[in-house]
Amino acid sequence: MAEQRVPPTPNNFHVWFKYSLGTPPELRRAIDILIGNKLKFNVAVNQDLFETYVGSKGADDAVAHDVSQQLHSVMTSAKQFLTTAIADNRTQMAAISDVTAQTEAGVDPKPLVESLMNELAKAATRATKLEASFAEKSRELDTIRDSLNKSEERARTDTLTGLPNRRALDEFFRQAQIAAMEQGDPLSALLIDIDHFKRFNDEYGHGVGDHVLRLMAKVLREGVREIDLPARYGGEELIAVLPGADLATCATVAERIRRLISECHLSRRSTGEALPGITVSIGVGQFQLGESMADLIDRCDRALYVAKRGGRNRVVTENELDLGLRAG
């Protein structure tokens, strides 16, 4: 920390202690890349490292506790199954040894064989019951796994639009950021804001406003690649992160999305009344080595502001920021 001139705050100590332990490995990779590129650990970088790799919360505590209890129950049952199976095996081995000893002593083998067959039949019955119980517990494990998957999906999804939410966005950007720094590939983002969105809510009701957001989400989802991440950033703002795309490519994608949205037509389901056309303003930025997601989104947001000031329904990149601000 002293070598990198990192201030000795509690959060920074926590980050670098995790780094020294090597957990999580993504944190170690991120810091090594920053050091390797001789980037400064300023306040923004230090805060981003803490929030991204140390301070983020895991799964919901209630869900985690419930799953823990279910797993404990299943593991207890599995332990009982194993104990019973071991006891049965010992009983069978003892019976076989007894038959062998009595046969060698000259005892009539017929009743011994009958006794052994009875014991084996009992063991087979017990094994069948154990198998049925084990199958039931296996189904319980499948249910727990499905519950965890659904819970994780809900925690990463915006309920209104069905797009990934901020949590999913943070996780995706973290991986894309590391890949971009390691491989030297470009990484860009576009930030979308619906023009005059308040009018839809005020004049036609929040139900119409929600419908507009869902439509925007659909267009955005269909307008990017499978490797990209479209997400709801907040309010009427949507965002997309495009790994491997430079500023020009991302601007082209943004322009296509803007055009498709401007061609959409809405009407009230109840009356068939045509609603005003929808337009969006989009700000585009490209990731710079070592910066945080907040820095990238800030440039996208400022470009978005220029687009709004310039008349809306347009795409503005970070390259136009100086010109736009001067004009403003």
Sequence and secondary structure as in RCSB ss.txt:
>XXXX:A:sequence
MAEQRVPPTPNNFHVWFKYSLGTPPELRRAIDILIGNKLKFNVAVNQDLFETYVGSKGADDAVAHDVSQQLHSVM
TSAKQFLTTAIADNRTQMAAISDVTAQTEAGVDPKPLVESLMNELAKAATRATKLEASFAEKSRELDTIRDSLNK
SEERARTDTLTGLPNRRALDEFFRQAQIAAMEQGDPLSALLIDIDHFKRFNDEYGHGVGDHVLRLMAKVLREGVR
EIDLPARYGGEELIAVLPGADLATCATVAERIRRLISECHLSRRSTGEALPGITVSIGVGQFQLGESMADLIDRC
DRALYVAKRGGRNRVVTENELDLGLRAG
>XXXX:A:secstr
 TTTT    HHHHHHHHHHHHT SHHHHHHHHHHHHTT    HHHHHHHHHHHTS   S HHHHHHHHHHHHHHH
HHHHHHHHHHHHHHHHHHHHHHHHHHHHHTT  HHHHHHHHHHHHHHHHHHHHHHHHHHHHHHHHHHHHHHHHHH
HHHHHTB TTT SB HHHHHHHHHHHHHHHHHH   EEEEEEEETTHHHHHHHH HHHHHHHHHHHHHHHHHHS 
TTSEEEEEETTEEEEEEET  HHHHHHHHHHHHHHHHT   B TTT  B     EEEEEEE  TT  HHHHHHHH
HHHHHHHHHTTSS EEEGGGHHHHHHH 
